[in-house]
Amino acid sequence: MSTNDQAAFLTETQLRDRLKASPDDADALLRLGWLRLQFGDYREARDLLLKAHVLQPRSVLVRIYAGRTLADCGDLRARDL
């Protein structure tokens, strides 16, 4: 199993631990943001995904997830992603 495949199975606790160790881990921000979105925690999802977007502005996946989260929050910045 590759590192990327293993990362797909990280728990919320593991993702938060990764972010404590490396706050600019864009992959952990993306994964935790998506997880929080799935649980309806739009504010935290928005904050995590916007930080991931700052770190990886050209990532299509980050832009899609951040845009969806902003749209779900009624945030007009979704148009700018």
Residue pairs with C-beta under 8 A, 6 or more apart in sequence:
7 27
7 31
10 18
10 28
10 31
12 32
12 35
15 28
15 31
15 32
15 35
16 32
18 25
18 28
19 25
19 28
19 29
19 32
22 28
24 55
26 52
26 55
26 56
26 59
26 62
29 48
29 49
29 51
29 52
29 55
30 48
30 49
30 52
30 56
30 59
30 61
30 62
30 65
32 48
33 44
33 45
33 46
33 47
33 48
33 49
33 52
33 65
33 66
33 69
34 45
34 49
34 65
36 42
36 44
36 45
36 48
37 45
37 49
37 65
37 68
37 69
37 72
42 69
42 72
42 73
43 73
45 69
46 66
46 69
46 70
46 73
46 75
49 62
49 65
49 66
49 69
50 66
50 70
52 59
52 62
52 65
52 66
53 59
53 62
53 63
53 66
53 81
56 62
57 63
63 81
66 78
66 81
67 78
67 81
68 78
70 76
70 77
70 78
70 81
71 78
